[in-house]
Amino acid sequence: MKHVETITISVEGLHCSSCILMIEGELEDLEGVNQANGNYAQSTIRISYDPSLVEQQTLRETIQRLGYEIGK
């Protein structure tokens, strides 16, 4: 059984629900990401992932590569 962790990342620069869908899709394409769920109203992305396959830094870099900033 794989180990799954969940992280919630605050994202700045979201303009619409399409932004959320794009981020979710990119994250879910990464090996080790089980699920990514965005919340436009709260400007957050909740990600369930296997830390033995993908690091938190990779998740953050993926979001930033799409043109969004990571919030505090």
Order of alpha helices (4+ residues) and beta strands (2+ residues): beta-alpha-beta-beta-alpha-beta
